[in-house]
């Protein structure tokens, strides 16, 4: 939801996070979970709390 609200493609977000587009897809479908450092980076990128994520 946050990715689309910020008008980022999966590829755009992947580039900002230093991961593959496939990783972003797996996060979004629940096939994979975030590493803690990526979760913190996402909260900073989208300016939301970890609880919100």
C-alpha distance matrix in Angstrom:
0.0 3.8 5.5 5.4 6.1 8.7 9.8 10.3 11.4 11.5 15.1 14.4 12.4 15.1 17.7 16.6 16.4 19.6 18.6 18.6 16.1 17.0 16.1 12.5 12.6 14.4 12.0 9.2 12.0 13.6 16.7 16.9 16.3 15.9 19.1 19.5 20.0 16.8 15.0 17.0 16.3 12.5 13.1 15.6 13.6 10.8 13.7 12.5 14.7 14.9 15.0 11.5 10.2
3.8 0.0 3.8 5.5 5.0 6.2 8.5 8.8 10.9 11.4 14.3 12.8 10.5 13.7 15.8 14.0 14.1 17.6 17.3 18.0 15.9 17.5 16.1 12.5 13.7 15.5 12.8 10.8 14.2 15.4 18.3 17.7 16.6 15.3 18.0 18.0 17.9 14.8 13.1 14.4 13.4 9.7 10.1 12.1 10.0 7.1 10.1 9.6 12.3 13.0 13.8 10.4 9.1
5.5 3.8 0.0 3.8 5.5 5.3 6.3 5.4 7.2 7.8 10.6 9.2 7.3 10.6 12.7 11.5 12.0 15.2 14.7 15.0 12.6 14.6 13.8 10.0 11.4 13.9 11.7 9.9 13.4 15.1 17.4 16.9 16.3 15.0 17.7 18.3 17.8 14.3 13.5 15.1 13.3 9.8 11.5 12.9 10.0 8.3 11.9 12.2 15.0 15.2 16.6 13.6 11.6
5.4 5.5 3.8 0.0 3.8 5.3 4.7 5.7 7.2 9.0 11.9 10.8 10.0 13.2 15.1 14.4 15.4 18.3 17.6 17.3 14.4 16.3 16.2 12.4 12.8 15.7 14.1 11.4 14.4 16.8 19.1 19.3 19.1 18.2 21.2 21.9 21.5 18.0 17.1 18.8 17.0 13.5 14.9 16.3 13.3 11.2 14.6 14.8 17.8 18.3 19.2 15.8 14.2
6.1 5.0 5.5 3.8 0.0 3.8 5.4 7.7 10.3 12.3 14.9 13.0 12.1 15.7 17.2 15.7 16.9 20.2 20.0 20.3 17.7 19.7 19.2 15.4 16.2 18.8 16.6 14.2 17.3 19.2 21.9 21.8 21.1 19.9 22.6 22.7 22.2 19.0 17.7 18.7 17.2 13.7 14.2 15.3 12.6 9.8 12.6 12.9 16.2 17.5 18.2 14.6 13.9
8.7 6.2 5.3 5.3 3.8 0.0 3.8 5.6 9.1 11.3 13.1 10.5 9.8 13.6 14.4 12.7 14.4 17.7 18.1 18.6 16.4 19.1 18.4 14.8 16.3 19.0 16.9 15.1 18.6 20.4 22.7 22.1 21.2 19.4 21.7 21.8 20.7 17.6 16.8 17.4 15.2 12.2 13.1 13.3 10.1 8.1 11.2 12.6 16.1 17.5 18.9 15.6 14.6
9.8 8.5 6.3 4.7 5.4 3.8 0.0 3.8 6.7 9.8 11.4 9.2 9.7 13.2 14.0 13.2 15.3 18.0 18.1 17.9 15.2 18.0 18.1 14.6 15.5 18.7 17.3 15.2 18.4 20.7 22.7 22.5 22.3 20.8 23.3 23.9 22.8 19.4 19.1 20.1 17.6 14.7 16.2 16.5 13.0 11.6 14.8 16.2 19.6 20.6 22.0 18.7 17.4
10.3 8.8 5.4 5.7 7.7 5.6 3.8 0.0 3.8 6.5 7.8 5.5 6.1 9.5 10.3 10.0 12.0 14.4 14.4 14.2 11.7 14.6 14.8 11.4 12.8 16.0 14.8 13.3 16.6 18.8 20.3 19.8 19.8 18.2 20.5 21.4 20.1 16.6 16.9 18.1 15.4 12.7 15.0 15.3 11.6 11.1 14.8 16.2 19.3 19.7 21.5 18.6 16.6
11.4 10.9 7.2 7.2 10.3 9.1 6.7 3.8 0.0 3.8 5.2 5.0 6.3 8.5 9.9 10.8 12.3 14.0 13.2 12.1 9.0 11.8 12.8 9.7 10.3 14.0 13.6 12.1 14.8 17.5 18.5 18.4 19.0 17.9 20.4 22.0 20.9 17.2 17.9 19.7 17.0 14.4 17.2 17.8 14.3 14.1 17.9 18.9 21.7 21.5 23.3 20.5 18.1
11.5 11.4 7.8 9.0 12.3 11.3 9.8 6.5 3.8 0.0 3.8 5.5 5.2 6.0 8.6 10.0 10.4 11.8 10.2 8.8 5.6 8.2 9.0 6.1 6.9 10.5 10.4 9.5 12.1 14.5 15.1 14.8 15.7 14.8 17.4 19.3 18.5 14.7 15.7 17.9 15.5 13.1 16.3 17.3 14.2 14.3 18.1 18.7 21.0 20.2 22.1 19.7 16.7
15.1 14.3 10.6 11.9 14.9 13.1 11.4 7.8 5.2 3.8 0.0 3.8 5.5 5.0 6.2 8.7 9.8 10.2 9.1 7.5 5.0 8.6 9.8 8.0 9.4 12.6 13.0 12.8 15.3 17.4 17.4 16.8 17.7 16.5 18.4 20.5 19.0 15.5 17.2 19.1 16.1 14.5 17.9 18.3 15.0 16.0 19.7 20.8 23.1 22.4 24.7 22.5 19.5
14.4 12.8 9.2 10.8 13.0 10.5 9.2 5.5 5.0 5.5 3.8 0.0 3.8 5.4 5.2 6.4 8.7 10.0 10.2 9.9 8.2 11.9 12.2 9.9 11.9 15.0 14.5 14.2 17.3 19.2 19.7 18.7 18.9 17.1 18.8 20.2 18.3 14.9 16.5 17.7 14.4 12.8 16.0 15.8 12.2 13.4 16.9 18.6 21.2 21.0 23.5 21.3 18.6
12.4 10.5 7.3 10.0 12.1 9.8 9.7 6.1 6.3 5.2 5.5 3.8 0.0 3.8 5.4 5.1 6.1 8.4 8.4 9.0 7.8 10.9 10.1 7.4 10.3 12.8 11.6 11.7 15.0 16.5 17.3 15.9 15.6 13.6 15.3 16.6 15.0 11.4 12.7 14.1 11.1 9.3 12.6 12.8 9.6 10.7 14.3 15.6 17.9 17.4 19.9 17.9 15.1
15.1 13.7 10.6 13.2 15.7 13.6 13.2 9.5 8.5 6.0 5.0 5.4 3.8 0.0 3.8 5.5 5.1 5.8 4.9 5.4 5.2 8.4 7.5 6.2 9.3 11.4 10.9 11.9 14.8 16.0 16.0 14.3 14.5 12.5 13.9 15.8 14.1 10.7 12.9 14.6 11.7 10.7 14.4 14.7 12.0 13.7 17.1 18.1 19.9 18.8 21.5 20.0 16.7
17.7 15.8 12.7 15.1 17.2 14.4 14.0 10.3 9.9 8.6 6.2 5.2 5.4 3.8 0.0 3.8 5.4 5.1 6.4 7.3 7.9 11.4 10.9 10.0 13.0 15.1 14.6 15.7 18.6 19.7 19.7 17.8 17.8 15.5 16.2 17.8 15.3 12.4 15.0 15.9 12.5 12.2 15.8 15.2 12.3 14.6 17.7 19.5 21.5 20.8 23.8 22.3 19.3
16.6 14.0 11.5 14.4 15.7 12.7 13.2 10.0 10.8 10.0 8.7 6.4 5.1 5.5 3.8 0.0 3.8 5.7 8.0 10.1 10.6 13.8 12.5 11.0 14.4 16.3 14.9 15.9 19.2 20.0 20.5 18.4 17.6 14.7 15.2 16.0 13.4 10.6 12.8 13.1 9.4 9.4 12.6 11.6 8.7 11.4 14.2 16.3 18.4 18.0 21.2 19.7 17.1
16.4 14.1 12.0 15.4 16.9 14.4 15.3 12.0 12.3 10.4 9.8 8.7 6.1 5.1 5.4 3.8 0.0 3.8 5.6 8.6 9.8 12.3 10.1 9.2 12.9 14.0 12.4 14.1 17.3 17.5 17.8 15.3 14.2 11.2 11.5 12.5 10.0 7.1 9.8 10.6 7.3 7.7 11.3 11.0 9.0 11.7 14.3 15.7 17.0 16.0 19.2 18.2 15.2
19.6 17.6 15.2 18.3 20.2 17.7 18.0 14.4 14.0 11.8 10.2 10.0 8.4 5.8 5.1 5.7 3.8 0.0 3.8 7.1 9.5 11.8 10.0 10.4 13.8 14.7 14.0 16.1 18.9 19.0 18.6 16.0 15.5 12.7 12.4 14.0 11.4 9.1 12.5 13.4 10.3 11.3 14.9 14.4 12.6 15.5 18.0 19.4 20.5 19.2 22.5 21.8 18.6
18.6 17.3 14.7 17.6 20.0 18.1 18.1 14.4 13.2 10.2 9.1 10.2 8.4 4.9 6.4 8.0 5.6 3.8 0.0 3.8 6.7 8.2 6.4 7.6 10.7 11.3 11.2 13.6 15.8 16.1 15.2 12.8 13.0 11.0 11.3 13.8 12.0 9.3 12.4 14.3 11.9 12.0 15.7 16.1 14.3 16.6 19.4 20.2 21.2 19.4 22.3 21.6 18.1
18.6 18.0 15.0 17.3 20.3 18.6 17.9 14.2 12.1 8.8 7.5 9.9 9.0 5.4 7.3 10.1 8.6 7.1 3.8 0.0 3.8 5.2 5.2 6.8 8.9 10.0 11.0 12.9 14.6 15.5 14.3 12.7 13.9 12.8 13.8 16.7 15.5 12.5 15.2 17.5 15.1 14.6 18.4 19.1 16.8 18.6 21.8 22.5 23.7 21.9 24.5 23.4 19.8
16.1 15.9 12.6 14.4 17.7 16.4 15.2 11.7 9.0 5.6 5.0 8.2 7.8 5.2 7.9 10.6 9.8 9.5 6.7 3.8 0.0 3.8 5.4 5.2 6.3 8.7 10.0 10.8 12.5 14.3 13.4 12.7 14.2 13.6 15.5 18.3 17.3 13.9 15.9 18.4 16.1 14.7 18.3 19.3 16.7 17.7 21.3 21.8 23.4 21.9 24.1 22.5 19.0
17.0 17.5 14.6 16.3 19.7 19.1 18.0 14.6 11.8 8.2 8.6 11.9 10.9 8.4 11.4 13.8 12.3 11.8 8.2 5.2 3.8 0.0 3.8 5.4 5.0 6.2 8.6 9.9 10.5 12.1 10.5 10.2 12.5 12.8 14.9 18.1 17.9 14.6 16.4 19.4 17.7 16.3 19.8 21.3 19.1 19.9 23.4 23.3 24.5 22.5 24.3 23.0 19.4
16.1 16.1 13.8 16.2 19.2 18.4 18.1 14.8 12.8 9.0 9.8 12.2 10.1 7.5 10.9 12.5 10.1 10.0 6.4 5.2 5.4 3.8 0.0 3.8 5.4 5.1 6.2 8.7 10.0 10.4 9.2 7.6 9.2 9.1 11.1 14.3 14.2 11.1 12.9 16.0 14.6 13.4 16.8 18.5 16.8 17.8 20.9 20.7 21.4 19.2 21.2 20.3 16.5
12.5 12.5 10.0 12.4 15.4 14.8 14.6 11.4 9.7 6.1 8.0 9.9 7.4 6.2 10.0 11.0 9.2 10.4 7.6 6.8 5.2 5.4 3.8 0.0 3.8 5.4 5.1 6.2 8.7 9.9 10.0 9.0 9.8 9.3 12.0 14.6 14.4 10.8 11.8 14.9 13.3 11.2 14.6 16.4 14.3 14.8 18.2 18.0 19.1 17.3 19.2 17.7 14.2
12.6 13.7 11.4 12.8 16.2 16.3 15.5 12.8 10.3 6.9 9.4 11.9 10.3 9.3 13.0 14.4 12.9 13.8 10.7 8.9 6.3 5.0 5.4 3.8 0.0 3.8 5.5 5.2 6.2 8.5 8.4 8.9 10.9 11.6 14.7 17.4 17.8 14.2 14.8 18.1 16.9 14.5 17.6 19.7 17.5 17.4 20.9 20.4 21.5 19.7 21.0 19.3 15.9
14.4 15.5 13.9 15.7 18.8 19.0 18.7 16.0 14.0 10.5 12.6 15.0 12.8 11.4 15.1 16.3 14.0 14.7 11.3 10.0 8.7 6.2 5.1 5.4 3.8 0.0 3.8 5.4 5.2 5.9 4.8 5.2 7.9 9.5 12.6 15.7 16.7 13.6 14.0 17.6 17.1 15.0 17.9 20.4 18.9 18.8 22.0 20.9 21.5 19.1 20.2 19.1 15.5
12.0 12.8 11.7 14.1 16.6 16.9 17.3 14.8 13.6 10.4 13.0 14.5 11.6 10.9 14.6 14.9 12.4 14.0 11.2 11.0 10.0 8.6 6.2 5.1 5.5 3.8 0.0 3.8 5.6 5.2 6.2 5.2 5.8 6.8 10.4 12.9 14.0 10.9 10.6 14.3 14.1 11.8 14.3 17.1 15.9 15.6 18.5 17.3 17.7 15.3 16.4 15.4 11.7
9.2 10.8 9.9 11.4 14.2 15.1 15.2 13.3 12.1 9.5 12.8 14.2 11.7 11.9 15.7 15.9 14.1 16.1 13.6 12.9 10.8 9.9 8.7 6.2 5.2 5.4 3.8 0.0 3.8 5.5 7.7 8.3 9.1 10.1 13.8 15.8 16.9 13.6 12.8 16.3 15.8 12.8 15.1 17.9 16.3 15.3 18.4 17.1 18.0 16.1 16.8 15.0 11.7
12.0 14.2 13.4 14.4 17.3 18.6 18.4 16.6 14.8 12.1 15.3 17.3 15.0 14.8 18.6 19.2 17.3 18.9 15.8 14.6 12.5 10.5 10.0 8.7 6.2 5.2 5.6 3.8 0.0 3.8 5.5 7.8 9.7 11.9 15.6 17.9 19.5 16.3 15.6 19.3 19.2 16.4 18.5 21.5 20.0 19.0 22.0 20.4 21.0 18.8 19.1 17.5 14.4
13.6 15.4 15.1 16.8 19.2 20.4 20.7 18.8 17.5 14.5 17.4 19.2 16.5 16.0 19.7 20.0 17.5 19.0 16.1 15.5 14.3 12.1 10.4 9.9 8.5 5.9 5.2 5.5 3.8 0.0 3.8 5.4 6.8 9.7 13.2 15.5 17.6 15.0 14.0 17.8 18.3 15.9 17.7 20.9 20.2 19.3 21.9 19.9 19.8 17.1 17.2 16.4 13.2
16.7 18.3 17.4 19.1 21.9 22.7 22.7 20.3 18.5 15.1 17.4 19.7 17.3 16.0 19.7 20.5 17.8 18.6 15.2 14.3 13.4 10.5 9.2 10.0 8.4 4.8 6.2 7.7 5.5 3.8 0.0 3.8 7.0 10.3 13.3 16.2 18.2 15.7 15.5 19.3 19.6 17.7 20.0 22.9 22.0 21.7 24.4 22.8 22.6 19.7 20.3 19.7 16.3
16.9 17.7 16.9 19.3 21.8 22.1 22.5 19.8 18.4 14.8 16.8 18.7 15.9 14.3 17.8 18.4 15.3 16.0 12.8 12.7 12.7 10.2 7.6 9.0 8.9 5.2 5.2 8.3 7.8 5.4 3.8 0.0 3.8 6.9 9.6 12.7 14.6 12.4 12.5 16.2 16.7 15.2 17.6 20.4 19.8 20.0 22.5 21.0 20.5 17.5 18.5 18.4 14.8
16.3 16.6 16.3 19.1 21.1 21.2 22.3 19.8 19.0 15.7 17.7 18.9 15.6 14.5 17.8 17.6 14.2 15.5 13.0 13.9 14.2 12.5 9.2 9.8 10.9 7.9 5.8 9.1 9.7 6.8 7.0 3.8 0.0 3.8 6.7 9.3 11.6 9.8 9.3 13.0 14.0 12.8 14.8 17.7 17.7 17.9 19.9 18.2 17.3 14.1 15.2 15.6 12.0
15.9 15.3 15.0 18.2 19.9 19.4 20.8 18.2 17.9 14.8 16.5 17.1 13.6 12.5 15.5 14.7 11.2 12.7 11.0 12.8 13.6 12.8 9.1 9.3 11.6 9.5 6.8 10.1 11.9 9.7 10.3 6.9 3.8 0.0 3.8 6.2 8.0 6.1 5.9 9.5 10.4 9.7 11.7 14.3 14.5 15.2 17.1 15.8 15.0 11.8 13.8 14.3 10.7
19.1 18.0 17.7 21.2 22.6 21.7 23.3 20.5 20.4 17.4 18.4 18.8 15.3 13.9 16.2 15.2 11.5 12.4 11.3 13.8 15.5 14.9 11.1 12.0 14.7 12.6 10.4 13.8 15.6 13.2 13.3 9.6 6.7 3.8 0.0 3.8 5.5 5.3 6.3 8.8 10.0 10.6 12.5 14.5 15.2 16.6 18.0 17.0 15.9 12.6 15.1 16.2 12.9
19.5 18.0 18.3 21.9 22.7 21.8 23.9 21.4 22.0 19.3 20.5 20.2 16.6 15.8 17.8 16.0 12.5 14.0 13.8 16.7 18.3 18.1 14.3 14.6 17.4 15.7 12.9 15.8 17.9 15.5 16.2 12.7 9.3 6.2 3.8 0.0 3.8 5.4 5.0 6.3 8.6 9.8 10.7 12.5 14.2 15.5 16.1 15.0 13.3 10.1 12.8 14.4 11.8
20.0 17.9 17.8 21.5 22.2 20.7 22.8 20.1 20.9 18.5 19.0 18.3 15.0 14.1 15.3 13.4 10.0 11.4 12.0 15.5 17.3 17.9 14.2 14.4 17.8 16.7 14.0 16.9 19.5 17.6 18.2 14.6 11.6 8.0 5.5 3.8 0.0 3.8 5.4 5.2 6.2 8.7 10.0 10.7 12.2 14.4 15.0 14.8 13.8 11.3 14.7 15.8 13.2
16.8 14.8 14.3 18.0 19.0 17.6 19.4 16.6 17.2 14.7 15.5 14.9 11.4 10.7 12.4 10.6 7.1 9.1 9.3 12.5 13.9 14.6 11.1 10.8 14.2 13.6 10.9 13.6 16.3 15.0 15.7 12.4 9.8 6.1 5.3 5.4 3.8 0.0 3.8 5.4 4.9 6.1 8.6 9.8 10.2 12.1 13.7 13.5 13.3 11.0 14.2 14.5 11.4
15.0 13.1 13.5 17.1 17.7 16.8 19.1 16.9 17.9 15.7 17.2 16.5 12.7 12.9 15.0 12.8 9.8 12.5 12.4 15.2 15.9 16.4 12.9 11.8 14.8 14.0 10.6 12.8 15.6 14.0 15.5 12.5 9.3 5.9 6.3 5.0 5.4 3.8 0.0 3.8 5.4 5.1 6.3 8.7 9.8 10.7 11.8 10.8 10.0 7.3 10.5 10.9 7.9
17.0 14.4 15.1 18.8 18.7 17.4 20.1 18.1 19.7 17.9 19.1 17.7 14.1 14.6 15.9 13.1 10.6 13.4 14.3 17.5 18.4 19.4 16.0 14.9 18.1 17.6 14.3 16.3 19.3 17.8 19.3 16.2 13.0 9.5 8.8 6.3 5.2 5.4 3.8 0.0 3.8 5.4 5.2 6.3 8.6 10.1 10.2 9.7 8.8 6.9 10.7 11.5 9.5
16.3 13.4 13.3 17.0 17.2 15.2 17.6 15.4 17.0 15.5 16.1 14.4 11.1 11.7 12.5 9.4 7.3 10.3 11.9 15.1 16.1 17.7 14.6 13.3 16.9 17.1 14.1 15.8 19.2 18.3 19.6 16.7 14.0 10.4 10.0 8.6 6.2 4.9 5.4 3.8 0.0 3.8 5.5 5.1 6.0 8.6 9.6 10.4 10.8 9.8 13.5 13.3 11.1
12.5 9.7 9.8 13.5 13.7 12.2 14.7 12.7 14.4 13.1 14.5 12.8 9.3 10.7 12.2 9.4 7.7 11.3 12.0 14.6 14.7 16.3 13.4 11.2 14.5 15.0 11.8 12.8 16.4 15.9 17.7 15.2 12.8 9.7 10.6 9.8 8.7 6.1 5.1 5.4 3.8 0.0 3.8 5.4 4.9 6.1 8.1 8.3 9.4 8.6 11.8 10.8 8.3
13.1 10.1 11.5 14.9 14.2 13.1 16.2 15.0 17.2 16.3 17.9 16.0 12.6 14.4 15.8 12.6 11.3 14.9 15.7 18.4 18.3 19.8 16.8 14.6 17.6 17.9 14.3 15.1 18.5 17.7 20.0 17.6 14.8 11.7 12.5 10.7 10.0 8.6 6.3 5.2 5.5 3.8 0.0 3.8 5.5 5.4 5.5 5.0 5.8 5.9 9.1 8.3 7.0
15.6 12.1 12.9 16.3 15.3 13.3 16.5 15.3 17.8 17.3 18.3 15.8 12.8 14.7 15.2 11.6 11.0 14.4 16.1 19.1 19.3 21.3 18.5 16.4 19.7 20.4 17.1 17.9 21.5 20.9 22.9 20.4 17.7 14.3 14.5 12.5 10.7 9.8 8.7 6.3 5.1 5.4 3.8 0.0 3.8 5.5 4.8 6.6 8.0 9.0 12.4 11.6 10.7
13.6 10.0 10.0 13.3 12.6 10.1 13.0 11.6 14.3 14.2 15.0 12.2 9.6 12.0 12.3 8.7 9.0 12.6 14.3 16.8 16.7 19.1 16.8 14.3 17.5 18.9 15.9 16.3 20.0 20.2 22.0 19.8 17.7 14.5 15.2 14.2 12.2 10.2 9.8 8.6 6.0 4.9 5.5 3.8 0.0 3.8 5.6 8.0 10.5 11.4 14.5 12.9 11.5
10.8 7.1 8.3 11.2 9.8 8.1 11.6 11.1 14.1 14.3 16.0 13.4 10.7 13.7 14.6 11.4 11.7 15.5 16.6 18.6 17.7 19.9 17.8 14.8 17.4 18.8 15.6 15.3 19.0 19.3 21.7 20.0 17.9 15.2 16.6 15.5 14.4 12.1 10.7 10.1 8.6 6.1 5.4 5.5 3.8 0.0 3.8 5.6 8.9 10.4 12.7 10.3 9.6
13.7 10.1 11.9 14.6 12.6 11.2 14.8 14.8 17.9 18.1 19.7 16.9 14.3 17.1 17.7 14.2 14.3 18.0 19.4 21.8 21.3 23.4 20.9 18.2 20.9 22.0 18.5 18.4 22.0 21.9 24.4 22.5 19.9 17.1 18.0 16.1 15.0 13.7 11.8 10.2 9.6 8.1 5.5 4.8 5.6 3.8 0.0 3.8 7.0 9.6 11.8 10.0 10.3
12.5 9.6 12.2 14.8 12.9 12.6 16.2 16.2 18.9 18.7 20.8 18.6 15.6 18.1 19.5 16.3 15.7 19.4 20.2 22.5 21.8 23.3 20.7 18.0 20.4 20.9 17.3 17.1 20.4 19.9 22.8 21.0 18.2 15.8 17.0 15.0 14.8 13.5 10.8 9.7 10.4 8.3 5.0 6.6 8.0 5.6 3.8 0.0 3.8 6.6 8.2 6.3 7.3
14.7 12.3 15.0 17.8 16.2 16.1 19.6 19.3 21.7 21.0 23.1 21.2 17.9 19.9 21.5 18.4 17.0 20.5 21.2 23.7 23.4 24.5 21.4 19.1 21.5 21.5 17.7 18.0 21.0 19.8 22.6 20.5 17.3 15.0 15.9 13.3 13.8 13.3 10.0 8.8 10.8 9.4 5.8 8.0 10.5 8.9 7.0 3.8 0.0 3.8 5.2 5.2 6.7
14.9 13.0 15.2 18.3 17.5 17.5 20.6 19.7 21.5 20.2 22.4 21.0 17.4 18.8 20.8 18.0 16.0 19.2 19.4 21.9 21.9 22.5 19.2 17.3 19.7 19.1 15.3 16.1 18.8 17.1 19.7 17.5 14.1 11.8 12.6 10.1 11.3 11.0 7.3 6.9 9.8 8.6 5.9 9.0 11.4 10.4 9.6 6.6 3.8 0.0 3.8 5.4 5.2
15.0 13.8 16.6 19.2 18.2 18.9 22.0 21.5 23.3 22.1 24.7 23.5 19.9 21.5 23.8 21.2 19.2 22.5 22.3 24.5 24.1 24.3 21.2 19.2 21.0 20.2 16.4 16.8 19.1 17.2 20.3 18.5 15.2 13.8 15.1 12.8 14.7 14.2 10.5 10.7 13.5 11.8 9.1 12.4 14.5 12.7 11.8 8.2 5.2 3.8 0.0 3.8 5.4
11.5 10.4 13.6 15.8 14.6 15.6 18.7 18.6 20.5 19.7 22.5 21.3 17.9 20.0 22.3 19.7 18.2 21.8 21.6 23.4 22.5 23.0 20.3 17.7 19.3 19.1 15.4 15.0 17.5 16.4 19.7 18.4 15.6 14.3 16.2 14.4 15.8 14.5 10.9 11.5 13.3 10.8 8.3 11.6 12.9 10.3 10.0 6.3 5.2 5.4 3.8 0.0 3.8
10.2 9.1 11.6 14.2 13.9 14.6 17.4 16.6 18.1 16.7 19.5 18.6 15.1 16.7 19.3 17.1 15.2 18.6 18.1 19.8 19.0 19.4 16.5 14.2 15.9 15.5 11.7 11.7 14.4 13.2 16.3 14.8 12.0 10.7 12.9 11.8 13.2 11.4 7.9 9.5 11.1 8.3 7.0 10.7 11.5 9.6 10.3 7.3 6.7 5.2 5.4 3.8 0.0
